[in-house]
């Protein structure tokens, strides 16, 4: 079997998932990547995988691109990307109609519900690709709703973001440790305006009860890191550490030390760190823009969703967490095996294989 993956930046998580697909079914996975995006916009987009055949395009000629795609013809094509520019070009290069094309995008219903004109424009643009696509893979509820609005003919329940939980070790203790008597709240995110880290930290500093009860631990990097550091250094009430970027294998101890993960993003199509935290038995406090948080709130009682992405709303949600600490920690530990069963690398690889095999056999349901 041969699968073709068409994408812009691809993270190390994605390469690892396809390694499991390859090991489980002997699938030969090839990548076509966009040259103008191949440098990676963020740290997690800079991974390379020399063990996969890859063509970076444009660069080669159209003929070379077509030959790479069609000879031999793939058994399945997976198109990655919320904004599918390269995929539309590639999908029109003569793939046989019998080859299933699966659209893979972490677009979130929250991204579409705010601006009607944007939703209409996106739907029109994606109908070109989705008209050819056999189906779309769905991460969860908010992703499924967005895909249906964008015109996907068939939505299959098969996560394409997955977590290697073995890198983190065991789940955290039932009673979380404290820092100077405060609960440790972990924030793992790029330091960019979309993540709302500065407004959230500012709101915590202004809340007397939260300032006394929580210690914020920031992991990540980005253009707002100096502003965040200035805020932490200049606030007499805010207790916080800024640790900078860390590799995944160093996050395990931080999950085990955290009372909760907080993700106050204004834009967060999915948020893989949420599935990481819940799989480690750590409850989550997030904004309604976080696709993973909203989707998994129905699966586990360990997610507290704020009313909106503002810092003040997130602070109220965090205060509700502090009031219900014991119950939420218990719920997180109870739900961890369920989350792992769905989003673990091996489980996700198996479901993705089942989705493709189901399409090839005419079935609509992945195993």
Number of C-alpha atoms within 10 A of each C-alpha: 13 15 20 23 23 28 23 28 23 22 18 14 19 16 18 18 23 24 20 18 23 18 12 13 12 12 17 18 22 21 23 23 22 20 15 12 14 18 15 15 10 12 14 14 18 14 17 14 13 7 10 14 13 17 19 17 19 14 11 11 10 13 10 13 18 16 13 19 25 15 8 10 17 22 18 22 26 22 26 22 19 17 14 19 15 20 22 18 10 18 18 12 15 10 18 10 10 10 16 21 26 26 27 24 22 26 24 26 23 21 20 19 11 10 10 10 10 13 18 13 11 16 20 14 16 21 15 15 22 23 12 19 23 21 24 26 25 25 26 20 18 25 24 23 18 23 28 15 14 22 18 25 15 17 21 21 20 27 22 22 22 23 24 17 21 11 12 22 14 15 19 23 17 15 13 18 16 16 14 12 11 17 22 25 23 25 22 23 23 22 23 16 15 14 22 22 26 21 18 22 24 18 21 27 22 16 17 12 11 22 20 17 17 24 24 24 20 23 19 18 20 15 11 17 19 12 12 19 15 11 17 21 13 10 14 10 15 24 23 23 15 16 12 16 17 12 9 11 13 12 18 21 14 17 27 22 21 25 32 30 26 29 29 32 26 21 20 23 21 24 20 18 19 25 26 25 28 30 28 26 31 33 30 30 27 28 29 24 27 28 29 26 31 22 19 20 15 11 13 20 18 29 28 22 26 23 15 17 24 17 22 20 19 30 23 18 21 25 19 15 23 17 11 11 20 15 13 24 25 17 19 26 22 17 22 22 15 15 21 23 13 19 25 24 26 23 20 24 27 20 22 23 19 18 24 28 19 16 20 15 9 9 13 18 16 17 15
